[in-house]
Amino acid sequence: MEFRYLGSSGLKISEITYGNWLTHGSQVENDIATQCVHAALDVGITSFDTADVYANTKAESVLGDALKGHRRESLEIFTKVYWPTGPRGHNDVGLSRKHIMESINGSLTRLQTDYVDLYQAHRFDTETPLEETMQAFADIVRQGKALYIGVSEWTAAQLRAGHALSQELGFSLISSQPQYSMLWRVIEDEVVPTSRELGVGQIVWSPVAQGVLTGKYKAGQAPPAGSRATDLKGGADMISRFMNDDVLTRVQKLEPIAADLNLSMAQLAVAWVLQNDNVSAALVGASRPEQVRENVEAAGVKIPAESMRQIDEVLGDVVEHDSAMTAATAPQSRPA
């Protein structure tokens, strides 16, 4: 395993970070989920990402149980706050001081830890003053409940405003968690340059584009039974943007590039995001322990410049570059 600094902080994290978004507490039985976490630990992954909203808090509980007994100081545990949780009451959502303060306590209880290494704003809250949100984060850091603060899917302007307030309040906003893959590069023109300037590192989610970049979906064929593309509760709506014959045909043409590098398609996809020097870690999930062991082989891989050029040539105009998509895909108001 290779380790990278998270932004300009002194915190090192495993460049392959284990995430339990669509699996733990919902799609995968708890014993299998625990096996996946233990497989991650066995191959050197020390960083684990979750969120209170995943499986309506169950994912945090599963992760907490799976990590029980392991030396806390050897782990980096990340979670997030914003989306509705619990009974979905009128204050059970967003980045108000009330919701943040109550949510961190719930997360720590479920994760069975006194603190998280990174506490992240899961989206930008258009209905709460940013000053209120950042003051709440500052207080959580001072209370020792979180060591660092990050965000997820914030625009460059939102990052800049949040970072300025964090500096005034005396804490570090050090990370951004956006979607990023060969097919979805919307952070490259604005978020990444701004982050470099501010000392913010990216922890990127869906580096395999919800499974499309593994090559398992074929043009002109129905998606495999049980795959994410067939699961209406497990991300079928998100993967739909990539499920067209033009994209799938081009993805299949990446196979010889991967083979030349002695990589699987999934390993190529994960290694590709790690070529970006502003990326601190790639988030990978798993429904089987062997998936963890496969994905970790992307750590430390250096893709030659010629192979990077070939990837760009093969994918061509199916790649999404529009930086406006970060704002366009964000909630315009708090979800009910």
Backbone torsions as a table, in degrees:
resi	resn	phi	psi	omega
1	MET	NA	140.3	173.8
2	GLU	-103.1	152.8	-179.4
3	PHE	-124.8	145.4	-179.9
4	ARG	-131.7	151.6	173.4
5	TYR	-70.5	142.5	176.9
6	LEU	-87.5	104.3	-175.2
7	GLY	60.6	-143.2	-179.4
8	SER	-91.9	10.7	179.4
9	SER	-77.1	174.1	175.0
10	GLY	-91.0	4.6	-177.7
11	LEU	-83.4	123.4	174.7
12	LYS	-98.2	139.0	178.3
13	ILE	-130.5	157.9	178.1
14	SER	-71.4	133.2	-174.3
15	GLU	-68.0	-17.6	164.9
16	ILE	-104.7	113.6	-178.7
17	THR	-110.2	135.7	-177.3
18	TYR	-84.7	127.6	178.5
19	GLY	-120.0	145.3	-177.6
20	ASN	-122.3	44.3	-177.5
21	TRP	-59.9	-65.3	-170.0
22	LEU	-101.3	12.0	-173.1
23	THR	-119.2	-65.0	-171.1
24	HIS	-65.1	132.1	178.5
25	GLY	82.1	-1.1	-179.1
26	SER	-140.1	-71.8	-174.0
27	GLN	-82.7	-23.3	-171.8
28	VAL	-121.4	136.6	176.6
29	GLU	-61.6	150.2	-173.6
30	ASN	-59.5	-35.7	-178.8
31	ASP	-68.6	-36.3	176.8
32	ILE	-69.0	-40.9	178.0
33	ALA	-59.1	-42.3	178.6
34	THR	-64.4	-40.6	176.7
35	GLN	-60.6	-38.1	179.0
36	CYS	-65.4	-43.3	178.3
37	VAL	-63.1	-43.3	179.6
38	HIS	-66.2	-35.0	175.6
39	ALA	-64.4	-39.1	177.8
40	ALA	-61.7	-45.3	178.0
41	LEU	-62.0	-39.9	-177.4
42	ASP	-63.6	-31.9	-178.2
43	VAL	-95.2	8.6	172.3
44	GLY	99.7	3.1	175.3
45	ILE	-72.1	129.0	178.9
46	THR	-117.4	-9.7	-174.8
47	SER	-108.9	132.4	-174.6
48	PHE	-132.8	128.7	-175.8
49	ASP	-117.3	134.7	177.0
50	THR	-146.0	-166.9	177.0
51	ALA	-161.9	152.9	-179.1
52	ASP	-65.0	-28.0	-176.9
53	VAL	-77.7	-19.5	-176.3
54	TYR	-63.8	120.0	-176.6
55	ALA	53.4	34.2	178.9
56	ASN	49.2	57.2	176.3
57	THR	83.9	-14.5	-175.7
58	LYS	-66.3	-32.4	-177.6
59	ALA	-63.2	-39.3	177.1
60	GLU	-61.8	-42.2	179.8
61	SER	-62.9	-42.2	179.6
62	VAL	-63.4	-43.3	179.7
63	LEU	-65.1	-42.7	178.1
64	GLY	-58.7	-43.2	178.3
65	ASP	-64.7	-41.1	-175.9
66	ALA	-68.4	-30.7	-178.4
67	LEU	-90.1	-5.7	-178.1
68	LYS	-57.7	134.0	178.3
69	GLY	93.2	-11.3	177.9
70	HIS	-92.1	145.2	-176.3
71	ARG	-58.1	116.9	-175.2
72	ARG	-61.0	-37.8	-177.0
73	GLU	-66.5	-16.5	-179.9
74	SER	-91.9	0.6	-176.4
75	LEU	-116.5	155.0	169.8
76	GLU	-122.0	115.4	-176.0
77	ILE	-111.9	127.1	-179.0
78	PHE	-117.8	141.5	169.0
79	THR	-142.8	-178.9	-170.8
80	LYS	-143.6	162.4	178.7
81	VAL	-140.7	140.9	169.9
82	TYR	163.2	-56.9	-171.4
83	TRP	-68.1	159.8	-178.9
84	PRO	-60.3	140.1	175.8
85	THR	-136.6	170.1	176.9
86	GLY	61.8	-139.1	-177.8
87	PRO	-78.7	5.2	177.8
88	ARG	60.3	45.6	174.4
89	GLY	-70.5	174.1	-172.4
90	HIS	-66.6	-19.5	176.4
91	ASN	-110.2	10.2	-179.2
92	ASP	-89.1	32.6	-175.1
93	VAL	-158.9	155.7	173.0
94	GLY	93.0	-168.6	-176.9
95	LEU	-121.2	35.7	172.4
96	SER	-69.5	160.1	176.3
97	ARG	-57.9	-41.9	-179.3
98	LYS	-59.1	-51.0	-176.1
99	HIS	-67.2	-40.0	-179.8
100	ILE	-63.3	-48.2	-176.9
101	MET	-64.1	-39.5	178.5
102	GLU	-72.8	-35.2	-176.9
103	SER	-70.3	-40.0	180.0
104	ILE	-63.1	-38.2	179.4
105	ASN	-65.6	-41.3	177.3
106	GLY	-64.2	-42.4	-179.7
107	SER	-63.4	-43.8	180.0
108	LEU	-62.8	-38.4	177.9
109	THR	-63.4	-47.5	-177.9
110	ARG	-67.3	-36.4	-179.3
111	LEU	-81.5	-8.4	177.9
112	GLN	58.1	48.0	179.7
113	THR	-143.4	158.1	179.4
114	ASP	-83.2	-18.4	-177.4
115	TYR	-155.8	158.5	168.2
116	VAL	-109.8	150.0	178.8
117	ASP	-73.2	-33.9	-178.1
118	LEU	-140.7	125.0	176.8
119	TYR	-114.2	125.2	-168.8
120	GLN	-119.6	138.0	170.8
121	ALA	-76.3	112.2	-169.5
122	HIS	-69.2	-22.8	170.0
123	ARG	-154.7	173.8	174.9
124	PHE	-85.5	134.4	-179.0
125	ASP	-97.2	108.6	-178.2
126	THR	-74.1	-9.4	-174.7
127	GLU	-108.1	-0.7	177.8
128	THR	-119.1	133.6	175.4
129	PRO	-55.7	133.6	-178.8
130	LEU	-58.9	-33.1	178.7
131	GLU	-60.8	-38.9	178.6
132	GLU	-65.4	-44.2	179.5
133	THR	-61.7	-48.5	-175.2
134	MET	-70.3	-31.5	175.5
135	GLN	-65.4	-40.0	177.6
136	ALA	-62.7	-42.8	177.3
137	PHE	-62.7	-41.1	179.0
138	ALA	-60.2	-41.7	180.0
139	ASP	-66.5	-38.2	178.2
140	ILE	-63.8	-39.8	176.7
141	VAL	-64.3	-44.8	-179.0
142	ARG	-65.4	-30.1	177.3
143	GLN	-77.0	-7.7	179.6
144	GLY	80.3	12.8	-178.9
145	LYS	-85.1	-19.6	174.1
146	ALA	-143.1	141.5	-179.7
147	LEU	-88.4	-36.7	-179.2
148	TYR	-138.1	162.0	180.0
149	ILE	-121.5	141.6	176.1
150	GLY	-139.2	-179.4	179.2
151	VAL	-136.8	169.8	177.4
152	SER	-138.8	128.2	177.0
153	GLU	59.5	42.3	172.0
154	TRP	-95.7	148.1	176.4
155	THR	-74.1	170.0	178.4
156	ALA	-60.8	-41.8	-179.6
157	ALA	-65.6	-40.6	178.4
158	GLN	-65.5	-41.0	176.4
159	LEU	-59.4	-45.3	-177.8
160	ARG	-62.5	-43.6	-179.4
161	ALA	-66.5	-44.0	179.4
162	GLY	-64.8	-40.7	180.0
163	HIS	-64.1	-41.8	179.6
164	ALA	-60.6	-43.0	178.9
165	LEU	-66.5	-38.5	179.8
166	SER	-62.3	-37.9	178.4
167	GLN	-65.5	-40.9	178.1
168	GLU	-63.9	-35.4	-175.4
169	LEU	-90.5	-2.6	172.3
170	GLY	82.1	29.7	173.6
171	PHE	-136.0	173.8	-173.4
172	SER	-108.0	119.7	167.4
173	LEU	-94.7	109.6	-166.4
174	ILE	-118.3	-6.0	-173.5
175	SER	-144.8	156.7	175.6
176	SER	-132.4	137.0	179.3
177	GLN	-119.5	90.8	179.2
178	PRO	-105.6	164.2	168.2
179	GLN	-74.0	136.1	-179.5
180	TYR	-156.6	130.9	177.2
181	SER	-161.5	176.8	175.0
182	MET	-54.3	-32.8	-175.8
183	LEU	-92.3	-18.3	-173.9
184	TRP	-130.0	95.6	-172.1
185	ARG	-117.3	32.0	-170.9
186	VAL	-68.8	-14.0	-179.4
187	ILE	-84.7	-11.9	-167.5
188	GLU	-68.5	-34.9	-173.0
189	ASP	-83.5	-29.8	-175.4
190	GLU	-125.9	-52.1	-175.6
191	VAL	-63.3	-45.4	-176.9
192	VAL	-67.0	-48.0	177.7
193	PRO	-60.4	-40.0	177.8
194	THR	-64.4	-42.4	179.8
195	SER	-63.3	-41.4	177.6
196	ARG	-59.0	-44.0	179.8
197	GLU	-61.5	-39.3	-174.1
198	LEU	-89.5	-9.9	-177.0
199	GLY	81.0	31.2	179.9
200	VAL	-103.4	131.6	178.3
201	GLY	-101.2	153.5	179.5
202	GLN	-96.9	131.8	167.3
203	ILE	-110.9	100.8	-165.3
204	VAL	-92.7	139.1	178.7
205	TRP	-105.9	155.4	-179.1
206	SER	56.6	51.5	177.2
207	PRO	-65.7	-18.6	176.4
208	VAL	-100.7	17.7	175.6
209	ALA	52.9	56.5	-179.5
210	GLN	54.9	27.6	177.3
211	GLY	99.7	-11.3	-178.2
212	VAL	-61.8	-38.9	-176.5
213	LEU	-77.5	0.2	171.4
214	THR	-77.7	-16.8	-179.6
215	GLY	86.7	5.8	-175.8
216	LYS	-77.4	-16.4	177.1
217	TYR	-96.9	128.4	-174.7
218	LYS	-113.1	140.3	177.1
219	ALA	-60.1	134.8	177.1
220	GLY	78.5	4.1	179.9
221	GLN	-121.6	149.5	176.3
222	ALA	-67.1	147.0	177.9
223	PRO	-60.6	146.7	178.0
224	PRO	-57.1	143.0	178.4
225	ALA	-59.0	135.3	178.1
226	GLY	82.7	-1.1	179.7
227	SER	-79.1	166.7	-177.6
228	ARG	-59.4	-32.9	-178.6
229	ALA	-66.4	-16.4	179.6
230	THR	-104.5	-1.5	-174.4
231	ASP	-103.0	102.5	-176.9
232	LEU	-64.6	-24.0	179.0
233	LYS	-95.9	-4.6	-172.6
234	GLY	-120.4	24.8	173.4
235	GLY	111.0	9.2	-179.3
236	ALA	-59.9	-33.2	179.9
237	ASP	-67.6	-36.3	-178.6
238	MET	-73.7	-37.5	-177.1
239	ILE	-75.6	-16.5	-173.6
240	SER	-59.4	-29.7	-178.5
241	ARG	-64.8	-22.4	-179.2
242	PHE	-100.2	-7.0	-172.0
243	MET	-89.7	63.4	172.9
244	ASN	-133.0	158.2	-170.7
245	ASP	-62.4	-33.7	-179.1
246	ASP	-63.9	-49.1	179.1
247	VAL	-62.1	-48.6	-174.9
248	LEU	-65.7	-34.9	177.6
249	THR	-65.2	-43.2	-179.6
250	ARG	-68.3	-38.5	178.8
251	VAL	-60.1	-39.5	178.8
252	GLN	-61.0	-26.8	-179.9
253	LYS	-75.8	-6.8	174.8
254	LEU	-80.0	-14.8	-174.2
255	GLU	-58.0	-46.2	179.1
256	PRO	-66.3	-28.8	177.0
257	ILE	-66.2	-44.1	177.4
258	ALA	-62.5	-44.3	-178.2
259	ALA	-61.3	-39.8	178.8
260	ASP	-62.1	-27.0	-179.9
261	LEU	-96.5	5.4	-177.7
262	ASN	58.8	39.9	179.1
263	LEU	-122.6	151.1	168.7
264	SER	-75.4	168.9	178.0
265	MET	-61.1	-42.2	179.8
266	ALA	-64.0	-42.8	179.4
267	GLN	-62.9	-39.5	177.5
268	LEU	-61.0	-43.6	-178.0
269	ALA	-64.2	-43.5	-179.8
270	VAL	-68.8	-43.3	178.9
271	ALA	-62.3	-34.6	-178.5
272	TRP	-60.8	-46.1	-178.6
273	VAL	-66.1	-29.5	-178.7
274	LEU	-76.3	-6.4	174.6
275	GLN	-74.9	-18.8	178.5
276	ASN	-78.1	120.5	-173.4
277	ASP	-72.4	-8.0	174.9
278	ASN	-90.0	-6.9	178.2
279	VAL	-86.4	119.2	178.1
280	SER	-86.0	-31.1	-178.7
281	ALA	-160.1	152.4	171.6
282	ALA	-106.9	128.9	177.4
283	LEU	-83.0	129.6	174.9
284	VAL	-128.6	142.3	175.1
285	GLY	-113.7	178.1	-179.8
286	ALA	-161.8	145.8	171.5
287	SER	-109.9	-4.3	176.7
288	ARG	-143.6	143.1	-178.8
289	PRO	-56.2	-34.8	-178.3
290	GLU	-64.9	-25.5	175.9
291	GLN	-66.1	-37.8	176.9
292	VAL	-61.3	-46.9	-177.0
293	ARG	-65.1	-33.3	177.3
294	GLU	-70.0	-48.3	-175.4
295	ASN	-62.2	-33.8	-175.5
296	VAL	-67.7	-17.6	178.3
297	GLU	-67.5	-11.3	177.1
298	ALA	-77.9	-14.5	-179.3
299	ALA	-64.2	133.7	175.6
300	GLY	78.2	-0.6	-178.5
301	VAL	-73.6	132.8	174.0
302	LYS	-108.3	115.4	-179.5
303	ILE	-88.5	124.5	-179.8
304	PRO	-59.2	150.6	-179.6
305	ALA	-56.5	-36.6	-179.4
306	GLU	-66.4	-38.5	177.4
307	SER	-67.2	-38.0	176.6
308	MET	-62.1	-40.1	178.3
309	ARG	-65.6	-41.1	179.0
310	GLN	-62.5	-40.1	178.4
311	ILE	-59.7	-46.9	179.5
312	ASP	-61.3	-40.0	-178.5
313	GLU	-66.9	-42.7	-179.3
314	VAL	-64.9	-45.6	-175.0
315	LEU	-78.1	-32.3	173.2
316	GLY	51.9	-130.3	-171.0
317	ASP	-85.6	7.0	173.9
318	VAL	-82.6	-8.1	178.7
319	VAL	-76.2	134.7	176.8
320	GLU	-92.0	119.4	-179.2
321	HIS	-112.4	-12.4	-169.3
322	ASP	-63.6	112.6	-177.8
323	SER	-65.5	-20.0	178.8
324	ALA	-68.2	-13.9	-178.4
325	MET	-67.8	-24.1	177.8
326	THR	-61.5	-47.4	178.7
327	ALA	-72.8	-36.7	-175.2
328	ALA	-66.1	-30.9	-178.3
329	THR	-96.0	3.2	179.6
330	ALA	-88.9	153.6	176.2
331	PRO	-65.7	132.0	179.9
332	GLN	-83.7	-16.1	173.8
333	SER	-150.2	167.2	179.1
334	ARG	-62.2	134.9	174.9
335	PRO	-66.6	147.1	-179.1
336	ALA	-71.3	NA	NA
